[in-house]
Amino acid sequence: MSDTSQGDGWWQASDGKFYPPEASPATEATEPAGADTPTEAVSTSDPAGDPTAAVPAAGAAAGASASVFSDEAADTDPTTAVPATAATPPIPPGDDPSASDGGDDDGNSKKKIIGAIVAVIALAAAAFAFFALTADDEAAAGEVVLEAVGDAGPAPFTDPVAAVDSKVLKWAEEGPPANVAPATSAGPEGYQATDGNVPGVFGGSLSEGSCERDQLVSFLASNEAKASAWAGVLDIDAADIGGFVAGLTPINTSTDVRVVTHGFADDEIVPREAVLQRGTAVLADAQGIPRVNCYSGNPLTAASVNADEEFSGDPWPAFQQTNVVIINQAPADLSEFELIELTTGELFKRPVGTAGESDKVDGPPTEDVPNDGPIEFDTLIEDTLTESRTEAIYTMDVPDSAILTLTAANQRESIGSVRFLLTKSGDRFSDLSLAPGADDSDVIVISADGGGPFELSVTGGPAAFSFTVGLGSQNDAGSGKDAGADLAASLTIDPGSFSGETGGIDTADVYEVALVPGSNASFSLANGRESEGTVRMIASLEGDRLFDVSVSPGGSEDGSTLLSGTDEGTVLIEITTGSNRTFYDVEATFTKQTDTDADGDAGDDLASATTVGNPSTVAGEVGERDVGDFYLFAPPAAATIEMSSASTSTGTMRVIVTDASGARMADFSLAPGATDRAEFVGVPGQQFRLEITGGRASYTGGIT
């Protein structure tokens, strides 16, 4: 390079400097094939003369393209020019130094430059697309969905199997007291970590499970595809779902928890990284790992944590990534969880696989415990706690099937809070904590065999307090008592309508209803709007389920089934609920079938067949436990049978005519709403047989 030309072949660039012949791009472009070509870049300029992009030297385009996807390229803006070496200065627009040589070199050089520009544009476009797609993928991979208490998400496996009450919402807002919060340590990527056996990792309500496990199993059992997919996520067989769920423990998270939740949409699993808000109702396994979100039925697995995660969804006020916990497996299987009580903030124990019925509270030593004696029901008790008297204990003998109403108040002039704890043999039935000036009440439903000596402990103060324990009785089906939780303690009642209630330890009512042979058995279940949980009803006969529904508060379901003329005995009706209080209404009625010339059902076989006249007209219903209707008739010599199935029928029915020897004379099937006929030769004086099976179907027809 020089400020003046130094001889032949030197050329002047747009920067005003002179360059030697060997620095000309035209000289580089005419190198022989097979020669080593340097990967220097030739700069091109826009119309204003400003360099904007680097053009690879001839023969280097392939190498340059590959370098865009290298690690070095990932850190480089693909639109940035690759600088030329010091020996290759910029070429001004239209200032091709090879033009002075004349001939074909001028055209070849321009073609090569234009080709290089096109290559650069293609490279830039490819690099831009690559980085855009990579950025999108990384964003999706790093997305973590925030799921608040009660949120089922966009693709839930099942309906909710847990309710959200005020206790859970308050827990989600305030969290556990500092003195019982679970111990954690620094986890990956800014999260906290702990093991599933650490006290206080989970919480719950004493004597109450957070999820309806039977309802979850019932939902999955009704959908084979969902059951198979759900089981696959948790690495179990679909046939083992019932036993697997029975071994899980219904509890609540006490911290925000990082997981992978697996929804279900379009017959496919939809996994997504998520954070469950503290208070979320889950089912946990024996190693302390949440396995099911009870608001969606979604199976849960361990989180796959990435760097630079981004959270989507509405964050709750207390949400911070540094407070989110990853729960690791306990070192060994647990026998019980040590949970934080949602209302009191105190620790209690729940055996693995139980739903509150076996919860335990480690109470104070029994020696020197004050005993203020027995109390009378429905009587106002007023008392005080002082600095020296911090506990008062009252006893009562509660009858079976009772309904207790505990109404308590802490007077406005009190200094401290007061806690009212009702227990029986260490099992907690009610727990109220009242600040000065507050009052509250609780209803406790006692099962058919759940009575006995109860104890009411009042602690705290200094405070002046009062309470009343009201005594009522269950009146299931008008019996004046609880229906009983199993067949041995069941109530035998007449067909018709009846009502009942459950709650607390009374989680099941069982009835026996006398059936009518050859009838249409109709059932209905309504769950009261004031109920706090789902009610399930199963009606069965000899182990055969006639009716099986689950109904949410305010809902109802009904159905019916045909019984045969040989059915007898009682139908077993089982009402099951969780520990939340529920009110239900049931109807169980039996209406005799009206098959032609029969007192109910026409008969299920030849031995019990009904004889009809000639010409013969038949009508009736068939299906379900009424597997067939049989008739005997005497046809004319030239006979025709015509049968119709009602449009309200739900299944296909089959019609068969045989002679006295069993030879088949007619045989056809009818879909709902269809009619068909067949002609056959009769034998006067001989009885033929008409057999109607299938359904469920309502039929009419005749033989002429």
C-alpha positions in Angstrom: 0.0 0.0 0.0 1.3 3.5 -0.9 0.1 7.0 -1.3 1.3 6.9 -5.0 1.5 4.2 -7.7 4.7 2.2 -7.6 4.5 0.8 -11.1 2.5 -1.3 -13.6 -0.4 -3.2 -12.1 -0.8 -1.0 -9.0 -4.4 0.1 -8.4 -6.2 2.7 -6.4 -9.0 1.8 -4.0 -11.9 4.1 -2.8 -9.8 5.0 0.3 -7.3 6.9 -2.0 -4.5 4.4 -1.4 -2.6 2.4 -4.0 -2.2 -1.4 -3.7 0.2 -3.9 -5.5 -1.1 -6.2 -8.2 -1.0 -9.3 -6.0 -3.5 -7.7 -3.6 -6.2 -7.5 -6.4 -9.3 -9.6 -5.8 -9.3 -10.4 -9.5 -5.9 -12.0 -9.1 -7.2 -14.2 -6.2 -10.3 -15.2 -8.1 -8.2 -16.6 -11.0 -6.1 -19.0 -9.0 -5.9 -22.5 -10.5 -8.3 -25.2 -9.5 -7.1 -27.3 -6.6 -4.9 -24.6 -5.2 -5.3 -23.8 -1.5 -7.7 -20.9 -1.3 -7.4 -18.6 1.7 -10.6 -17.9 3.6 -10.2 -14.2 3.4 -13.4 -12.2 3.0 -14.1 -9.6 0.4 -16.2 -6.7 1.7 -19.1 -5.3 -0.4 -20.8 -2.0 0.2 -24.3 -0.6 0.0 -25.0 2.2 -2.5 -23.8 4.8 0.1 -20.4 3.1 0.2 -20.6 1.7 3.7 -19.5 -1.9 4.1 -22.3 -4.1 5.5 -21.4 -7.7 5.1 -18.5 -10.1 4.6 -18.3 -12.2 1.4 -16.3 -15.4 1.7 -13.4 -15.8 -0.7 -14.0 -18.1 -3.6 -13.8 -21.7 -2.5 -14.5 -20.9 1.1 -18.3 -20.7 1.1 -18.9 -24.2 2.3 -16.5 -23.8 5.2 -18.1 -20.5 6.2 -21.6 -22.1 6.1 -20.5 -24.8 8.5 -19.0 -22.4 10.9 -22.3 -20.6 11.5 -23.4 -23.7 13.5 -20.2 -24.0 15.5 -19.8 -23.0 19.1 -17.9 -19.9 18.0 -20.7 -18.9 15.7 -23.2 -19.2 18.4 -21.6 -16.2 20.1 -21.4 -14.1 16.9 -24.0 -12.0 15.3 -24.6 -13.6 11.9 -25.0 -10.2 10.3 -21.6 -9.0 11.4 -18.9 -8.8 8.7 -16.0 -11.2 9.1 -13.0 -8.8 8.7 -10.7 -9.2 5.8 -7.0 -9.6 6.3 -4.8 -6.5 6.2 -3.8 -7.5 2.6 -7.4 -7.3 1.3 -8.8 -3.7 1.6 -12.4 -2.9 0.8 -13.5 -2.7 -2.8 -15.4 0.5 -3.7 -18.7 0.3 -5.5 -18.0 -0.2 -9.2 -14.3 0.2 -8.7 -13.0 -3.2 -9.9 -9.2 -3.0 -10.5 -9.3 -5.9 -12.8 -11.3 -3.9 -15.3 -8.1 -2.2 -16.7 -6.9 -5.7 -17.9 -9.8 -6.1 -20.3 -11.1 -9.4 -21.7 -13.2 -12.1 -20.0 -11.5 -11.5 -16.6 -13.7 -8.5 -16.0 -17.0 -10.5 -16.4 -15.7 -13.5 -14.4 -14.7 -11.3 -11.5 -18.0 -9.5 -11.4 -19.9 -12.8 -11.5 -17.8 -14.2 -8.7 -18.4 -11.1 -6.5 -22.2 -11.2 -7.2 -22.2 -15.0 -6.4 -20.3 -14.3 -3.1 -22.9 -11.7 -2.2 -25.8 -14.1 -2.7 -24.0 -16.7 -0.6 -23.6 -14.2 2.2 -27.3 -13.4 2.1 -28.2 -17.1 2.2 -25.8 -17.6 5.1 -27.3 -14.7 7.1 -30.8 -16.0 6.5 -29.9 -19.5 7.6 -28.1 -18.2 10.7 -31.0 -16.0 11.6 -33.5 -18.9 11.3 -31.3 -21.1 13.3 -30.8 -18.7 16.2 -34.6 -17.8 16.2 -35.6 -21.5 16.4 -33.0 -22.2 19.0 -34.2 -19.2 21.1 -37.8 -20.5 20.9 -36.8 -24.0 21.9 -34.8 -22.8 24.8 -37.7 -20.6 26.0 -40.1 -23.5 25.8 -37.7 -25.8 27.6 -37.2 -23.2 30.4 -40.9 -22.5 30.9 -42.3 -23.4 34.4 -46.0 -23.0 34.9 -47.3 -21.6 38.2 -50.3 -23.6 39.5 -52.2 -22.0 42.4 -54.2 -23.9 45.0 -57.3 -25.3 43.3 -55.9 -24.8 39.8 -56.6 -27.9 37.6 -54.5 -26.6 34.7 -55.3 -26.8 30.9 -55.5 -30.6 30.5 -56.6 -32.3 33.7 -56.7 -36.1 33.9 -59.9 -36.1 36.0 -62.4 -33.9 37.8 -61.1 -32.5 41.1 -61.0 -35.0 43.9 -60.2 -32.4 46.5 -62.1 -29.3 47.8 -60.6 -25.9 48.5 -61.8 -24.5 51.9 -60.9 -21.4 53.9 -58.2 -23.3 55.9 -56.3 -24.2 52.8 -56.6 -20.7 51.3 -55.4 -19.1 54.5 -52.5 -21.6 54.6 -51.6 -20.8 51.0 -51.5 -17.1 51.9 -49.7 -17.2 55.2 -47.7 -20.5 55.2 -46.6 -22.5 58.2 -45.3 -20.9 61.4 -41.6 -20.3 61.4 -41.0 -22.7 64.3 -42.4 -25.7 62.4 -41.4 -24.8 58.8 -39.5 -27.7 57.2 -35.7 -27.6 57.2 -34.3 -27.0 53.7 -30.9 -26.5 52.0 -29.7 -24.9 48.8 -30.9 -26.8 45.8 -30.1 -26.6 42.1 -30.5 -23.3 40.1 -31.7 -21.2 43.0 -34.3 -23.6 44.4 -34.4 -25.1 47.9 -34.2 -28.8 48.5 -35.3 -31.2 51.3 -36.2 -34.9 51.8 -39.7 -36.3 52.0 -39.2 -37.5 55.6 -38.5 -34.1 57.1 -41.1 -33.0 59.6 -43.3 -30.3 58.3 -42.6 -30.9 54.6 -46.4 -31.5 54.3 -49.4 -30.3 56.2 -53.0 -31.3 56.7 -56.2 -31.1 58.7 -56.2 -33.4 61.7 -58.6 -36.4 61.2 -59.3 -35.2 57.6 -57.8 -36.4 54.3 -57.2 -33.8 51.7 -58.2 -36.0 48.7 -60.9 -38.5 47.8 -58.8 -41.5 46.7 -61.8 -43.7 45.9 -63.2 -41.0 43.6 -59.8 -40.8 41.7 -59.8 -44.6 41.2 -63.4 -44.5 40.0 -62.7 -41.7 37.5 -59.8 -43.7 36.0 -61.7 -47.0 36.0 -64.3 -45.4 33.8 -61.8 -44.4 31.1 -59.4 -47.2 30.0 -57.2 -44.9 27.8 -56.7 -42.4 30.6 -56.1 -45.2 33.1 -53.4 -46.7 30.9 -51.7 -43.4 30.3 -51.9 -42.4 34.0 -50.4 -45.7 35.1 -47.6 -45.4 32.5 -46.4 -42.1 33.9 -46.0 -43.6 37.3 -44.5 -46.9 36.0 -47.3 -49.2 37.2 -49.8 -51.4 35.5 -53.3 -50.0 35.0 -54.7 -53.0 36.8 -52.8 -52.0 39.9 -54.1 -48.4 40.1 -56.5 -49.2 43.0 -53.9 -50.7 45.2 -51.3 -48.1 44.3 -53.6 -45.2 45.2 -54.7 -46.9 48.4 -51.1 -46.8 49.5 -50.8 -43.0 48.9 -51.4 -40.5 51.7 -53.7 -37.5 51.1 -52.0 -34.4 52.5 -51.2 -30.7 51.6 -47.9 -29.2 50.6 -46.5 -26.8 53.2 -44.2 -25.0 50.7 -44.3 -24.1 47.0 -43.0 -27.3 45.4 -41.3 -27.8 42.0 -42.5 -30.9 40.0 -43.4 -32.1 36.5 -47.2 -32.4 36.1 -48.6 -34.7 33.4 -52.0 -33.7 31.9 -54.0 -35.5 29.2 -55.4 -34.1 26.0 -56.2 -35.6 22.6 -55.4 -39.1 23.9 -51.8 -38.0 24.7 -49.8 -37.2 27.9 -49.1 -33.5 28.2 -46.1 -33.0 30.6 -45.1 -29.6 31.8 -42.7 -28.3 34.4 -44.6 -26.6 37.2 -44.6 -25.1 40.7 -47.5 -26.1 43.0 -48.5 -23.4 45.5 -48.2 -24.3 49.2 -51.5 -25.8 50.4 -52.0 -27.8 47.2 -53.8 -31.1 48.0 -51.6 -34.1 46.8 -51.2 -37.8 47.3 -47.7 -38.7 48.5 -46.0 -42.0 48.4 -44.1 -43.8 51.2 -40.9 -42.0 50.3 -42.5 -38.6 50.8 -42.8 -37.8 47.1 -45.9 -36.1 45.7 -47.4 -38.4 43.1 -50.8 -36.9 42.3 -52.3 -33.4 42.2 -55.8 -33.8 43.6 -57.2 -30.8 41.8 -56.5 -32.3 38.4 -55.8 -36.0 39.0 -52.5 -35.4 37.2 -49.7 -37.7 38.0 -46.5 -36.0 39.2 -42.8 -36.8 38.7 -39.5 -35.2 39.7 -38.7 -31.8 38.3 -36.2 -31.4 35.4 -34.5 -28.2 36.5 -32.8 -26.0 33.8 -30.7 -22.9 34.1 -32.5 -19.5 33.4 -36.0 -20.9 33.9 -38.9 -18.5 33.2 -42.2 -18.7 35.1 -45.6 -18.4 33.4 -49.0 -17.8 34.9 -50.1 -15.5 37.7 -47.7 -15.5 40.6 -49.3 -15.5 44.1 -48.2 -12.7 46.4 -45.7 -14.8 48.4 -44.1 -16.5 45.3 -40.3 -16.3 45.1 -38.1 -18.9 43.3 -35.8 -19.0 46.3 -38.6 -20.3 48.4 -39.6 -23.1 46.0 -38.6 -26.5 47.3 -37.6 -29.7 45.4 -38.6 -32.7 47.5 -36.2 -35.6 47.3 -36.9 -39.2 48.2 -36.6 -40.1 51.9 -33.6 -42.3 52.7 -36.1 -45.2 53.6 -39.8 -45.8 53.4 -41.8 -43.9 55.9 -44.2 -45.5 58.4 -45.9 -42.1 59.1 -45.7 -38.5 58.1 -45.2 -35.7 60.6 -47.6 -33.0 59.3 -48.3 -29.4 60.2 -51.9 -28.9 61.2 -53.3 -26.2 58.9 -55.3 -24.4 61.5 -53.2 -24.6 64.6 -49.7 -24.9 63.1 -48.8 -27.8 65.4 -47.3 -31.0 64.4 -49.2 -34.3 64.3 -48.6 -37.8 62.8 -50.4 -39.5 60.0 -49.6 -43.2 59.2 -48.7 -43.8 55.5 -51.7 -44.8 53.4 -54.3 -43.4 55.8 -56.7 -40.5 55.3 -57.0 -39.0 58.8 -58.8 -41.8 60.6 -55.6 -42.8 62.4 -54.0 -39.4 63.0 -52.1 -39.0 66.3 -51.2 -36.1 68.5 -48.4 -36.3 71.0 -50.1 -34.7 74.0 -48.7 -33.6 77.3 -48.0 -36.1 80.1 -51.2 -37.4 81.7 -50.0 -36.9 85.3 -51.2 -33.8 87.2 -53.6 -32.9 84.3 -56.5 -30.9 85.6 -59.9 -32.6 85.4 -62.9 -30.3 85.8 -65.4 -33.1 85.6 -68.3 -34.2 83.5 -70.6 -31.7 81.8 -74.2 -31.8 80.7 -75.1 -31.4 77.1 -76.9 -28.2 75.9 -75.7 -26.4 79.0 -73.7 -23.1 79.0 -70.3 -23.5 80.7 -68.4 -20.3 81.7 -64.9 -20.5 83.1 -61.5 -18.7 83.1 -57.9 -19.5 82.5 -55.2 -17.6 84.4 -51.4 -17.4 84.5 -51.4 -20.3 87.0 -54.3 -22.2 85.5 -53.6 -22.6 81.8 -55.7 -25.7 81.1 -59.3 -26.9 81.9 -60.5 -30.4 81.0 -64.2 -31.4 80.7 -65.5 -34.9 80.1 -68.7 -36.2 78.5 -70.2 -39.6 77.6 -71.3 -39.3 73.9 -73.9 -41.8 72.6 -73.5 -43.7 69.3 -74.9 -41.9 66.2 -74.8 -38.6 67.9 -74.4 -35.2 66.3 -72.5 -32.8 68.6 -72.5 -29.0 68.1 -69.6 -27.3 69.9 -70.2 -23.5 70.3 -67.4 -21.6 71.9 -66.4 -18.0 72.7 -63.4 -16.1 74.0 -64.6 -13.0 75.8 -63.5 -9.6 74.6 -61.8 -8.7 77.9 -59.5 -11.8 77.6 -55.7 -11.2 77.3 -54.7 -14.4 75.4 -56.2 -16.8 72.8 -58.0 -19.9 73.8 -58.0 -23.3 72.2 -60.9 -25.8 72.4 -59.8 -29.4 71.6 -62.3 -32.3 71.6 -60.8 -35.8 71.6 -61.6 -39.4 72.2 -58.7 -41.8 73.1 -56.3 -39.3 71.5 -58.2 -39.0 68.2 -59.1 -35.4 67.5 -62.7 -34.5 66.5 -62.7 -30.7 66.8 -60.1 -28.0 67.2 -61.0 -24.3 67.5 -58.6 -21.5 68.3 -60.1 -18.2 69.3 -58.6 -14.8 69.8 -60.1 -12.4 72.4 -63.6 -11.4 71.3 -63.9 -14.2 68.8 -66.4 -17.1 68.7 -66.9 -20.1 66.5 -68.8 -23.4 66.2 -68.2 -26.9 64.9 -70.5 -29.8 64.1 -69.2 -33.3 64.8 -71.0 -36.4 63.4 -70.5 -39.6 65.4 -70.8 -43.0 63.6 -73.1 -45.9 64.7 -70.4 -47.3 67.0 -68.3 -44.1 67.5 -69.7 -43.0 70.9 -68.0 -43.3 74.3 -66.0 -41.0 76.7 -64.9 -37.8 75.1 -62.7 -35.0 76.5 -62.8 -31.3 75.8 -59.5 -29.5 76.6 -59.4 -25.7 76.9 -55.9 -24.2 77.0 -54.3 -20.7 76.6 -55.3 -17.5 78.3 -55.3 -15.6 80.5 -58.9 -15.5 79.3 -62.6 -15.7 80.1 -64.4 -18.2 77.9 -67.7 -20.0 77.5 -69.0 -23.0 75.5 -71.9 -25.3 74.9 -71.9 -28.9 73.6 -75.2 -29.5 71.9 -76.4 -33.0 71.5 -78.5 -34.3 68.6 -78.8 -37.6 66.8 -78.5 -38.8 63.3 -81.7 -39.8 61.6 -80.6 -41.8 58.6 -83.7 -43.0 56.7 -85.9 -41.8 59.6 -84.3 -44.4 61.9 -83.2 -42.0 64.6 -79.6 -43.3 64.3 -76.7 -43.8 61.9 -77.2 -46.3 59.1 -74.0 -48.2 59.9 -70.8 -48.4 57.9 -71.0 -52.1 56.8 -73.4 -54.9 56.1 -73.4 -56.1 59.7 -74.6 -52.7 60.9 -76.7 -51.8 57.9 -80.3 -50.5 58.1 -83.0 -52.6 56.4 -85.6 -50.2 54.9 -88.6 -50.3 52.6 -88.4 -49.2 49.0 -89.0 -45.5 48.5 -87.2 -42.2 49.3 -84.9 -41.6 52.3 -82.3 -39.1 53.5 -79.1 -39.2 55.6 -75.9 -37.5 56.4 -72.2 -38.2 57.0 -69.2 -36.4 58.3 -66.1 -36.7 60.5 -65.5 -40.4 61.3 -68.9 -41.4 59.9 -67.8 -41.8 56.3 -70.2 -44.5 55.2 -73.9 -45.5 55.4 -75.2 -48.9 54.3 -78.8 -49.9 53.7 -80.7 -53.0 52.6 -83.8 -52.6 50.5 -86.2 -55.4 49.7 -86.6 -55.9 45.9 -89.6 -56.8 43.8 -88.8 -59.8 41.4 -89.3 -59.1 37.7 -89.3 -55.3 38.2 -87.7 -52.2 36.8 -85.4 -51.0 39.7 -85.0 -47.2 39.7 -82.4 -45.4 41.7 -81.4 -41.7 42.2 -78.9 -39.8 44.4 -78.9 -36.1 45.2 -76.2 -34.4 47.1 -77.3 -31.3 49.1 -76.0 -27.9 48.2 -74.9 -27.4 51.8 -72.7 -30.5 51.6 -68.9 -30.0 51.8 -67.8 -33.0 49.7 -68.7 -35.6 47.1 -71.1 -38.5 47.7 -70.8 -41.9 46.0 -73.7 -44.4 45.8 -73.4 -48.1 44.8 -76.5 -50.3 44.5 -75.7 -54.0 44.1 -77.4 -57.3 44.0 -75.4 -60.5 44.6 -72.2 -58.6 43.8 -73.6 -57.2 40.5 -73.6 -53.4 40.4 -76.9 -52.0 39.4 -76.1 -48.3 39.9 -72.8 -46.6 40.7 -72.5 -42.8 40.7 -70.5 -40.0 42.4 -72.2 -36.6 42.8 -70.8 -33.3 43.8 -72.6 -30.8 46.1 -75.8 -29.6 44.5 -75.8 -32.3 41.9 -78.0 -35.4 41.3 -77.9 -38.6 39.2 -80.5 -41.3 38.4 -80.8 -44.6 36.5 -82.6 -47.9 36.4 -82.1 -51.6 35.6 -84.4 -54.5 34.8 -84.6 -57.4 37.3 -85.6 -60.9 36.3 -88.5 -62.8 37.7 -86.1 -65.1 39.6 -84.3 -62.2 41.4 -85.1 -62.1 45.1 -83.8 -60.8 48.4 -82.4 -57.3 49.0 -80.5 -54.7 47.1 -77.5 -53.4 49.0 -77.1 -49.6 48.9 -73.7 -48.1 50.1 -73.3 -44.4 50.6 -69.6 -43.4 51.0 -68.0 -39.9 51.5 -64.9 -38.3 52.9 -64.7 -36.8 56.3 -66.4 -33.6 55.2 -70.0 -33.2 56.2 -72.5 -34.2 53.5 -76.3 -34.4 53.2 -77.9 -36.8 50.7 -81.3 -37.9 49.4 -81.8 -41.4 47.9 -84.6 -43.0 46.0 -84.9 -46.8 45.4 -88.1 -48.0 43.9 -89.2 -51.2 42.1 -91.9 -51.2 39.5 -93.2 -54.5 38.2 -92.6 -55.1 34.5 -95.8 -55.4 32.4 -94.8 -58.2 30.0 -97.9 -59.6 28.2 -100.0 -61.9 30.2 -97.3 -62.1 32.9 -97.4 -60.9 36.5 -94.3 -58.8 35.9 -91.5 -60.5 33.9 -92.5 -62.9 31.1 -90.1 -65.6 32.2 -86.4 -66.0 31.6 -86.4 -69.6 30.2 -88.7 -72.2 28.6 -89.7 -73.6 32.0 -91.0 -70.3 33.2 -92.4 -69.1 29.8 -95.7 -67.2 29.6 -98.5 -68.7 27.4 -100.3 -66.2 25.1 -103.4 -66.6 22.9 -103.9 -66.9 19.1 -103.6 -64.6 17.4 -100.9 -63.5 19.8 -99.9 -60.0 20.7 -96.8 -59.4 22.9 -95.2 -56.4 24.6 -92.6 -55.9 27.3 -89.0 -55.1 28.2 -85.9 -57.1 28.1 -82.2 -56.6 29.0 -79.7 -56.3 31.9 -80.5 -58.9 34.6 -83.7 -59.7 32.7 -81.8 -61.7 30.1 -84.8 -62.9 28.1 -88.5 -63.1 27.7 -90.1 -66.5 26.7 -93.6 -67.0 25.4 -95.6 -70.1 24.2 -98.2 -69.8 21.4 -100.1 -72.0 18.9 -99.7 -70.5 15.4 -101.9 -71.0 12.4 -100.7 -73.1 9.4 -99.4 -70.0 7.6 -98.0 -67.8 10.2 -96.3 -64.4 10.3 -94.4 -62.7 13.1 -93.8 -59.0 13.2 -91.8 -57.3 16.0 -90.8 -53.7 16.7 -88.2 -52.2 19.0 -89.0 -48.8 20.5 -86.9 -45.8 19.6 -86.1 -45.4 23.3 -84.4 -48.8 23.4 -80.6 -48.7 24.1 -79.5 -52.0 22.8 -80.2 -54.5 20.0 -82.7 -57.3 20.6 -83.0 -60.7 19.0 -86.2 -62.6 18.1 -86.2 -66.4 17.7 -89.2 -68.7 16.9 -88.8 -72.5 17.3 -91.3 -75.3 17.0 -92.0 -78.0 19.6 -88.9 -80.0 18.5 -86.6 -76.9 18.8 -86.3 -76.4 15.0 -85.7 -72.7 14.3 -88.6 -71.2 12.2 -87.6 -67.4 12.4 -84.5 -65.5 13.6 -83.8 -61.8 13.3 -82.4 -58.9 15.2 -83.8 -55.4 15.8 -81.8 -52.2 16.4 -83.6 -49.5 18.5 -86.5 -48.0 16.5 -86.5 -50.9 13.9 -89.3 -53.3 12.7 -89.0 -56.7 11.0 -91.2 -59.6 10.1 -90.8 -63.3 9.1 -93.2 -65.9 7.7 -93.2 -69.6 8.8 -95.3 -72.7 8.6 -97.2 -73.6 11.8 -98.6 -76.8 13.0 -102.1 -76.5 14.3 -102.5 -77.8 17.9 -98.7 -77.6 18.5 -97.1 -75.0 20.8 -94.3 -72.9 19.3 -91.9 -70.8 21.3 -91.0 -67.2 21.0 -87.7 -66.1 22.6 -86.7 -62.4 23.0 -83.2 -61.6 24.2 -80.6 -58.8 24.2 -81.5 -55.1 24.8 -82.1 -53.2 26.9 -85.1 -52.8 24.7 -88.9 -52.2 24.8 -90.8 -54.3 22.3 -94.2 -54.8 20.7 -95.4 -57.3 18.1 -97.7 -60.1 17.2 -98.1 -63.5 15.5 -100.9 -64.0 13.0 
